[in-house]
Amino acid sequence: MISGGRPLQGTITISGAKNSAIALIPAALLAESEVVLDNLPLLSDVAVYAEILENLGASVSWHELENQMRIDPSSVRSIPMPNGPVKKLRASYYMMGALLGRFGEATIGLPGGCNFEPRPIDQHIKGFEALGATVTNEHGSIHLYAKELRGAKIYLDVASVGATINIMLAAARAKGHTIIENAAKEPEIIDVATLLNAMGASIKGAGTETIRIEGVSEMHGCRHSIIPDRIQAGTYMIAAAATRGDVLIDNVIPKHLEAVTAKLLEMGVHVDELDEGIRVLGKASYNHVDVKALTYPGFATDLQSPMTSLLTQAQGVSVLSDFVYSSRFKHVPELARMGAKIKVEGRSAIIEGGELNAAKVKAMDLRAGAALVIAGLTVGEGVTEVSGVEFIDRGYDHIVDNLRNLGANVWRETLETRTL
Ligand code: EPU
């Protein structure tokens, strides 16, 4: 529930990156001893992953107050997981690479998660097959088997984040040399390679389009601190601008947010880059801009929906196109309920600036949910009711507390308390 119209003001400290965390947790399975992950975000997706690892026999202790998880994978076995928690997460596909790398075998139910459009995993499969695995689809589960994984040269048809990480996981313990060409370059890929190298792997070139992996026969535990969540940080930057606020977004790597910073500056928002923080100072009126969501270092597709809400606050017509996902626009009909004037044409949303009004809206996926919260924060009269908040909890820890600390009037209501 959001009673908006107040500028966000103050400091927010960003937690560790979700899309790193949910790759680093399965990566720990490749070790023979304890892996400690620091700066872990408190998210429902992280809890689901902890459950998956425990089901496999890992000992997992999650110290929520210290943002730390300790994973001892020494007793893990490759138990088939056709159903259960793997179905709740898209990123459960990382179990394929991790278990294949460690045991040469895995059975994983096809992943769930945010299904804003069909999200194929053909490039992951192509990579596993190139490494020598046989991959079959058995009643909706992917079964992978390799007597021995061997290094290979793999060219990705699309620079997929998931496929790049999954192939790194499997190849880390394969025999010989693997080269991934047209690899994705997102910061989360560097984070995963950093962890794997600290565990004894030999991976070079992560963050560029060519990654070279020299397989090792054994990997060990280590301690690793997760990079800050650039998508969460970008969302709060956008929220600060949308509410004409003044917010210091702390514990970020400003370089990871250059594309957002550039677009906000173009709109006329005041943005100051500090060493580990970014200050966003909103203005009364904004220029319209065109935005193209691309792979990193382009404007992140995960910030495309939040950006749509901000662009409703600009003067004139903005065009926002997504070149990563062609139809990630489930937030648009919901924003239209709030009075937004948006037309979707192909892979673009054409947004005409104007005031929004409070309404009952529904989050259909994580980032669409964030977009609706930002829209609600801009509305001065009435209460915006966002349902489907379980999606938002997948990627934004303590979102209500964080927004309240910045002065927003936001609260949760459950159906039970509302009918009392
Ligand atoms: N693609 C294929 N075949 C594949 C894999 C991907 O055609 O085998 C296509 C996809 O359909 C898409 C494009 O390649 O058009 C990029 O997909 P990618 O594989 O990079 O996405 P992902 O790894 O499944 C991760 C994040 C997403 C984020 C994308 C793009 C995780 C768990 N998810 O997904 O995050 O949107 O990269 O940056 O890391 C989110 O956080 O809200 C979220 C959806």
Residues whose N, C-alpha, C, O or C-beta is under 5 A from the ligand:
A	BS01	EPU	N19 A91 P118 R119 P120 I121 D122 Q123 H124 V158 A159 S160 V161 G162 A163 T301 D302 V324 Y325 L366 R367
